Amino acid sequence: MTTRRAILQGAAALSAAALVARPAFAAGTGNIFVSLEKGNEVVVLDKSYVEVKRIPTSKRPRDMHFNQDRTQLYVACGDDDAIDIIDVATLEVVDTVPTGPSPEVFAFTPDYKGVWVSNEEYSQLELIDLESRVSMVQVPTGAEPEGVIVSEDGKTVYVTSEVADMVHVVDVASGAVIKNIMVGTRPRRFIFTPDGKQVWVSCELSSEIFIIDRATNEIVGDSLFFVPPGFKPEDVTPVGMAVTKDGSKILLSLGRANHVAVIDGTTHEIIKYILVGKRAWSVDLSPDESVAIVSNGLSDDITVVDMATLEPVQTIPVGRVPHTVMIHA
């Protein structure tokens, strides 16, 4: 019988292998992929925002990430307990990875040989080996885990619990939570700052952003609030974030406030509020950072934002309840 120690050693090996040489990357198509939570499909637009294809998926596609060489797009499908794999060249689902119940958000290990998945219904974070399809580690969390982010060395995983209002810090070597960090109400998503020093956490129902020092796993300063003119704090439900490569700007989708906040990465002051669609949810930057694209869950569209002017320049209908947007770089 496989011992827990052997399993954890295997998990550590997935992380350690991050130092191996990276493969050549697939040429970026510039295609835009949008998961449609109620449409059970991923819609693909080209870089001119013309629809290319609609790809049927398992039920309730949500979080998405490209594999290491960007030849495949992995899509978490919450109602079928699976992660579908889409071939970027053929735009077809070519494989499916079974998961625990209701996969919400996931993140690759640094070597891309495994995925850490938050399973909402089981209140656990699991590590799945992508070759064997075996669930190698299961870490109990607070109720309704969502956001997942993995340290660059693969030794630490951060996961949110929406109900417990916590960020759990997971040590990969031991397969255990080593710290619980109390944040705001219903924490959702993470970003690392490009200098690697901080992790930002969006808290949807308390309208806050918390910043955690990664060296100490302690909260830095007071939480941040961003309320567009004409809105009440309770109207602001921040979720998705993106950061420029130089860390100068952080984009924050404000949910029911129907705006994206552009935040100075150094001073944390607001640069601009950009009006987008209803329930701004996910945001991604193009490879050259000339545009940002925002998925709007309640207006069934995406908004293209010009990053030079910080103005919305186009709104494109995509289908029922767009969840995540990814640009193929």
ABEGO torsion letter per residue (X at the ends): XBBAAAAAAAAAAAAAAAABBBBBBBBBAGBBBBBBAAAGBBBBBBAAGBBABBBBBBBGBBBBBBBAAGABBBBBBAAAGBBBBBBAAAGBBABBBBBBBGBABBBBBAAGABBBBBBAAAGBBBBBBAAAGBBABBBBBBBGBBBBBBBAAGABBBBBBAAAGBBBBBBAAAGBBABBBBBBBGBABBBBBAAGABBBBBBAAAGBBBBBBAAAGBBBEBBBBBBBBGBBAAABBBBBBBBBAAGABBBBBAEAAGBBBBBBAAAGBBABBBBBBBGBABBBBBAAGABBBBBBAAAGBBBBBBAAAGBBABBBBAEBGBABBBBBX
